Amino acid sequence: MDYTILTIMDQDMLKKIAKKSSETDIEYYHSKMNDKIFTFLNPIKFPERIAPLLMAGSVSDGAIVQVNSIDRTLGEIILGLDSLNVNNVLFLVPQENVDSFKPLIKNTNLQNSKIAEPTVENIISFLNDLKRENIPQGEGYIVVDQSFSVKGVGTVALGFVKEGRIQKHMECRVYPSPKMSEIKSIQVQDVDVEYADVGTRVGVALRGVNPDDVPRGSILASHERFSTSVSFRMKVRKHPIIKDNLVINSKVTLYMDFGRYSSTISDVAGDKILFDFENDVTITNDVYVISHQDRPPRVYGSGIVIR
């Protein structure tokens, strides 16, 4: 079973449980424990930028957060995880700070999170206890975070499998564009495989497309799986600590599955808000996190597209 874990913790501690494989604005680490394979995403450009935190969190099955101080950065982490509905969370908090930390996650999706001393043993215990409930069946799709050209292979995309299984020779559309492709081969941990299941970090060789056709945030899925649009209405959940409301002409950024989309609000009817985009955006059942970049906290809340 494969899991993707958002990590915000000291690199020295992370290196004790996993091996670094690559780096962009996010560090990628891998580890195998018993029958589980873990990919750890460490958003090294956060808190300078909010995007790496929300992108990494959008594909994560859980999170490990080391709490070194009670400050604005911790507040944004809590807002982000709460808005993303990341439920399997371990907070590494020194015992003397637990009482001051607990009120910060009260009345959020994180209030039942595990809190423990910052030790490797506690991290391993948390990871060993992870279980995937209601494993999706049927065809999955891939959320792309990198793509590039490999001599003799062609275009290769790296990403994460969601909601089922992807297979070699699967025909797919490169959402949100209309371009079509085929998965020529699949690699997991540098090993060729015939298929990969939900939660797996994969590399796929693609037929008929160039790396520029498959930018970060692309979704590789069957042609009829999703729809796209330059506008959609969402039912929005504003985080309780946010005082301002979104109004017509507000400028925001939406994050979903490694995608980042600039938007303008064109209609507000209570918590049902219409978002307009410059280009097509893929419409999925996932949560879209809403961010306003110009003032803290940079996470406003989240929404689900109304069909």
N, C-alpha and C positions, 0 to 999 in steps of 0.2 A: 504494500500500500504506500502511495506517495502523498506527501503533504508539503504545502508551501507555507512558510512561516515568516511574517514580518518581524524583524528584530531591530530594536533600538537599544543598544547596549555597548559596553566597552569591547573594542575589537579584540583585546587580549583574551577576554573570557569567551568570545565567540570562536576564536581560533582553537580553543581547547576542546570544542565539540564538533567542529566542521572545518573543511578545507576550502579556501577561496579559489574560485574558478575564473571569474571575470569581473569587470567593473565598468560602469557607465556613470550615471549619477546615482546608481544603486550598485552596491556590492553583492555579488552572488556567491553563496557558500553552499557546499553539499556535504551530506553526511548520511551514513547508513547505520541504523540501530536495529538489531534483530531483523524483523521482516519489514521494517519501515525505511523508506528513503525520504530524506528531508532536503528541501531547497530553502535556504534562508536568504531573505531579501533585506539588506541593510541600507536604508536611504541616506547615503553619506552627505548629500547636498541639502538635507533638511537639518536645521530650521532655516537656512538661508532661503530656500525655496520650498513651498508647500507641495509642489507637484510630485516629487519623488515619494513622499510619505503616502499620498493618496493613491498614486499609481501602484505602488507596491502593495498597499493594503487592499486594493480592489481585486487582487487575485489570490489573496492569502486565506488559508484555512484557520489561522490562529496568529497570535502575536506574543512576543516576549519583550517587555519594556522594563529597562532598568531605571529606577527613579533615583536620581542623584540629588535633585532639589525640587522644591515646589515652586514652579515659576510659569511664565507664559508659555514656554515651549512644551512643558508637560500638559498644560491646558489644551493646546492645539492637538497634541497626540490623543488625548482623551476625546476631544470633539471629533477628530477624524475617525477613530475606531468606533465610536458610538454611531456616527452617521453611516459608516460602512457596514454596520451590523456584524462586526467581527466579534464572535462570542467566546471563542476559546483563547483566553488571554491570561498570561502569567505576568504579574507585576513583581519585580524584584525590588523590595523595599527594606532598608535597614529597620530593625525592630523599633528603634527610637523614633522613627518617622511614620509608623503605621497609623497611629491615631490621627495625625494631621492629614494623612493621605486619604483615608477611607471616605470622608465626606465629599471628596472630589468626584467619586464614581457613583455616589448615591443617586438613585432615580435615573440611571442610565442603563443601557444594554450591558454595561460592564460591571454592574453592582455585585454580581455573583462570581466575579473573576477570582482566580487563585492569587493570594499574596504570600510571598515567601522571602526569606533572606537571600541575598544575591550570591548564590553558590552554584557551582557546576552540578553538584548532586541534585539540587532542586530543579534545575533546568532539565536534566535527564529524566527525572521522575515525571515532570510535566509532559515531556515528549512521549514517554512510554505509555502514559495514560490516554493519549489522544486516540479517539475512535471516530471513524467516519459513519455517521448515521444516514440511513436511506440512500444508499449508493445509487446514483442515477443509472438507468439502463438505456440502451439504444445508442444512437449516433451522437458523438460529442462534437465539440468545435475547439479551435485554438485561438487564444488571445496572443497576439504577436507583440514582443517587446524589442526585438532587434531583427534586422535582415541585412544580408550582405551576399557578395558573389564569391564562390569558391572555384578555383581553377579545376576544370575537369568534372565539376558537379553542377555548376550553375547557381541559381538563386537559392539561398538557404535562409529559412526563417526560424528564429528561436522564440519559444513561447510556452504557454501553459494550457493543458487540456482542461476543458470545463464540460460538465454535464454529460458524461458518458464516455464513449470510446471512439478514437480516430484510428483509421486503418490505412495501410499502404494502398496506393492506387485510388484513394478516395478523391472524387471530384469535388471541387469546392469553389465558392465565390470568395473574392477578396473584398469583404465588406469594409467600408460603405461603397466602394467603387463597383462598377458592373463587371469588372474583369473576372474571368474564370481561370482556374488552374487545376492541377492534379498533383497529389502528393506522390512523388516518385519513390521516396524512401524516408524512413523514420529512424532517428537515433535517440537513445536514452542513455545518459552517462557514457557517451561515445561508443555505444554498442548498437549495432543494427537490430531492429525489431520489426515485427510485422504489424503491431498495433500498440497503442498506449491508452491508458485509462485516465479517468478524471484525477486531477491533482498532479499529474506528471509534467515535469519540465522536459520539453522535447526540442529536437532540431529536425526540421523537415526540409527535404529538397523539393523544390517546386518546379513544375513544368509550365512554360509559356509566359512567365512574368519576369520582370527585372526587380532588383532590390527597391528601386524608387516606387514601384507599384505596390509595395507591401511595407508601408511605413509603420512606425510604432503606433499601437492602438488598432491596427487592422484586425479583423476577425475572419478566420478561415472556416467557413461553414457551408453546408449544402445550399444550393441556389434558392430554395424556398424557405430556408430556416428563419430568416429575419426580413424585416422591411427597413427602409431608410426614408428620411424626410429632412427638409430644411426647417421644420418647426414641429413641436409637439407640446402637449399639455401634460403637466405632472401634478400629482397630489404631493404637496411639499410638507415635510416635517421640519419646521424650524427648531433648532436646538433651544431649550428653555432659557439659556443664559444670554441668547442674542436678543438685543432690545430693538434693533431696527427691523423694519419690514421691507420686503422687496416691493418695488413700485414700477409702474410703466416707465420704460426707458432705462431701468437699472441695467448696468453691465456686470455680468458674472461669468465665471468659468465653471463648466461641468466636467467631472472626471468619472470615467467608467471604463473598466477593463483596459487599463493602460492608455486609454484615449483621453485627450484633452480638447475641450470644445468651447470656444468663446461664444457668448450668447447675449442677446438683448431681450429683456422682458417686454412683451407687447400687450399682455392682458393679465389682469389679476382679478380672480373671483374667489375671495376667501383664501383657502389653502390650495386652490386649483389655479395653477399659473402657466401661462403660455410662453415658451422659450423659442426664439428665432435664432437661426444659425446662418452663417455665410455659405456653408456647403452642407451636403447631405451628412447626416449622422445616423449610425446604426441604432435601431430601436430593439432593445432586449428586455428581458424581465428583471435585469439586475438593478441595483440601486445606483442612482446617479448622485454623486456628492456635489453640492453647490458651494462654490468658493467666491468670496469677494477679495480681490488681491490688494485693494488699496488701503485696508485698515485691519488691525487685529481685533478679534481673532479672525484668521483667514478662512475658517470653515463656518458656513452659515447653517447648513443642515443637509438634507437629502430628499430625494423624491423618486417616485415610481411613475412610469409613463402610464397615462390613462388611455386605455384602448377604445 
